């Protein structure tokens, strides 16, 4: 666009378009799609591309194997029924792994599980997983198709504060409006001897560096909140509760982000920026700055010619 050009804006059905024309002549008309945030469906698709190329689930698997059995063993204090609450559980794969660990640590105990998940497609997938699982007879499931804040409001309106032995919030606090009060509320839902598990990006991750040091390289269309384990620890210290942090390494292969026109790289950049078609709509200098930031040693390392972004996770276990 030349400084001499005139700019008119109008809203189309899908996104705002900008018409750029040269003044007072009949030269070409350019239609440039402007940047916009991902819709919920687009976010799910971009997230899938992230999972396919990262070790996030393997990292959680390691945590499940190494730490979860002894964390679960201390729950309930001999109760015959354990109440579990999953907050932002998605499609439920991680939930069911944890429920199986709980069953192994507390044989014969009935597990009453409630799930808060606003996405109807995710709820449908989760229900199907439960239907196909022959080993979950000693467990019941109730789904609340709500956001965490809608659930909180509902509980407060009913004045019926149900207590839970185990509550987990896995990689979901980035989408919450009021993080400190959300943590405070769900912590208040714990029964005696209960535990709250928060899984969040570590302050040692490349995300933390990107969000703190290179925030100017990210577009305003990213609607998520930039929070890491340090922010959560600050909240927990203010509330005055006991907690323990477990750090687990995880990597995300972002090599394709640097290959011009690569569709996988395009989806990865969409996930990283929370922006639809970032590579096709972002100004050239912003793309260049972000790609340079991603290559910095505080964000990524190189392994066998691949660029691996640091996706380390913190598992924070909070006592009741």
ABEGO torsion letter per residue (X at the ends): XBAABBBBBBBBAABBBBBBBBBGBABBBBBBBBBBBBBAAAAAAAAAAAAAABAAAAAAAAAAAAAAAAAAAABGGGBABBBBBBBGAEAGAAAAAAAAAAAAABBGBBBBBBBBBABAAAAAAAAAAAAABAAAAABBBBBBBBBAAAAAAAAAAAGBBBBBABBBBBGAAAABABAAAAAAAAAAABBBGBBBBBBBBBAABAAAAAAAAAAAABBAABABBBBBAAAAAAAAAAAGBBBBBBBBBBBBBAAAAABBGBAAAAAAAAAAAGBBGAAAABBAAAAAAAAAAAABAAABBBBGGBBBBBABBBBBBBBX
